[in-house]
Amino acid sequence: MRFGDKIFGRRKNDPAKDRKALATYVELKGYKHGEIGNGRKKTCQNGTSTLDEIAKELNMSATNLKRALRIERNLTDSMKELLDTGEIIYCVV
């Protein structure tokens, strides 16, 4: 069992719930959207965790965590639904 499974319970591969849970967990760990990055220091001065540390705790790559957060924070609910049903796909160009 992975660490993330302990936090979120037994996951049933529901991408919408996974993204929402990840966003909530990241916020609870003290990381605020846009707080670290864009040339700012990668070390946290107020005791919060970086995304890399959070991803390591959840046993997932930082890239996948960032991707899930980007989808959860930036897409509308209708776009998320289309993504979850497979009518549109997420790809990086």
N, C-alpha and C positions, 0 to 999 in steps of 0.2 A: 504494500500500500504506500502510495506517495504522500508526501506532506500535504499537498493540496487536497487530496482526498479526505484527509482528516478535517480540514477546515470546512470544506464545502459539502461534506457528506458524500455518499456514493453518487457519482455523476453518471447521467445516462446519455451523455453525448448530445446535450441540448445546447447548441452554440449560443443561443440568445441568453440563456441562464448562465452559461459559463462566462460570457463577456461581462454581464452585469455583476456577477460575483467577483470577478477579477478586478473590475473597476472599484467596487466597494472595498475589497481587501487592500488595494493599493492606497486608497484614500485613508483607510483606517491605520495603515502603516505610517501615515504622516506625509506621504508624497502628494503634493498638489500639482495639478496640470500646469505645465510650463514653468515650474519652480526651478528646476535644474536643467541646464542646457543653454543653447544659444550663446556659447562662450563663457557661461558662468562656471564656477568650480563644480566638479563632480562630487566633492565631499560635502556631506551634510553638516551644517553647524548647529542645528537645533535638535539633533538626536533622531532625525527621520532616516528612513532607509532610501537608498537609491533604487532605481528600477532594476539594475543588475543584481543587487542583493535580494530584492523581492522575487525576481525570476528564479534565482538559485534556490530560494526557500521553497518555491512552488514546483521545483524540478522541471522547469521549462526554459526555453531560450529567451533571452531578453528581446530578441527580434519578434518572436511570436507573442510575447506579452505586449510589446509596443503596438503590434498589429491589432490585437484584440482591443486594446484601449483606444486606438485611433478609430476603429469602427464604432465602438460604443459611444465615443464622445462626439464624433463628427457626422455620422449618418442619421438621417431621419428614421423614424420608426418604420415607415413604409419601405424604405430602402433596405433596412436591416431584415425585414420580413422576406423581401425578394432574395436577398443574399442567403438567408437560412433555408429557403425552399429550393435553392439552386437555379432560380430563374436568371440570376446574374451571378457572375463569379468575381472574386477578388484576385487581381493579379498586379504585379509590379512591372512597369515598363521602363 
